[in-house]
Amino acid sequence: MESIAWMAWTLPTAIFFVLLASTLGVMTWLAAVYPEAERVGVLRIPTTRGDRLFISLVLAAVIHLLWIGLVGTDPILTLPIGEGVEISSLWLATLISLLSAVAIFRTV
């Protein structure tokens, strides 16, 4: 474990990497079961599911970086669990990112 000690392995970090690996697994399964054809959307370029996933991930990173720079990561809510669990405003950026991903997969 010493080789990965440089990274802040927190629960949100672990959730992120598990979800990213799961997404890649589902995309691989979809490509094997349902072969894809390129589609031309609002960008007027042919894209595949993988292209749309890549665009969604890059946009999510940009949304989160802008959110941290402009809004910050202050807690917006404290849940009455134990000593109180603080909910960061980054969850709103995550919700915006998920909605933008849905829009990208439907229109691009």
N, C-alpha and C positions, 0 to 999 in steps of 0.2 A: 504493500500500500504506500510505501514511501515514494514510489515513482509518480504517484498522482496526488501527493500531498500539497503540491503547489496550487491546486484549484480549490475553491471554496465549495466543497460538496455539501450543499444544503438540500433540504427536501424539495424546494422549487427547482433547483438545478437537476436533481435526479428525475423529477417528474418531466422536465423539459426533454431530457435525453431519452427517457423511456417512450414518451409520446412521439419524438422524432423517429426513433427506431421503429416504432409501431406503424407510423405513417409510411415509412419506406417499405416495410414489410407488406402492408396492404396494397401499396402502389405496385409492388412486384407481383403480388398475387393477381391483382386486376389485369396487369399486362399479360399474364400467362393464361388466365381464364377468358378474358374478354379482350382480344387483340384490338388495338386502337387505330384509328385513322386520324390523320391531321385534320384540324378544323380551323377555318378562318373566322375570326370574330371581329370585335370592334377595333383591334389593333391593325387589322388588314394584313396580318402575317399568319402563315400556317403554324399552329401550335398543337402539341400533344399534351396528354395529362401531365407528363413529367415537366414540360415547359411551364405549364400553368402552376404546378407545385413550386417550381423554382421561383417564378415571379411572386407567388404568394409569400414564400419564405423571405425573400429579399424585402418585399414591402412590409412584412411584419417587423423585420429588424429595423427598418427606417422609422416606422411608426413608434416603436419602443424607444429608440434613441431620441427622437424628437420629443416624445412624452417626458422622458427623463430630463432632457435639457430645458423644456419649456414649463412643465408642470411640476416635476419632481416626483419623489417616491413617498411622500408623506402618507401616513395611514388615514383612511377615510372612514374606518369603522373598527370598533373593537367588539369582538364577540365575547359574551360572558361565559367563557369556558376556562376553568381553572383560574389562573391569574389574569386572564384576558388575552385573546388572540387578536392581534392587529391585522387588518386587511389593508394591503397597500393599494394606492391608486393605480399601480401598474396593471391591476386586474381589468380596469377600464380600457387600457391600451390593448390588452389581450383580447377583450371582447370586440373592440374595433378591428383588430387584426383578423379575427375569425370571420367577422362579417365581410371584410374586404376579400378574404379568401373565397368565401361563398360567391361573392359577386364576380371574382376573377374566373372561377371555374364555370360559371354560368354564361359569361359574356365574352371572355377572351378566347 
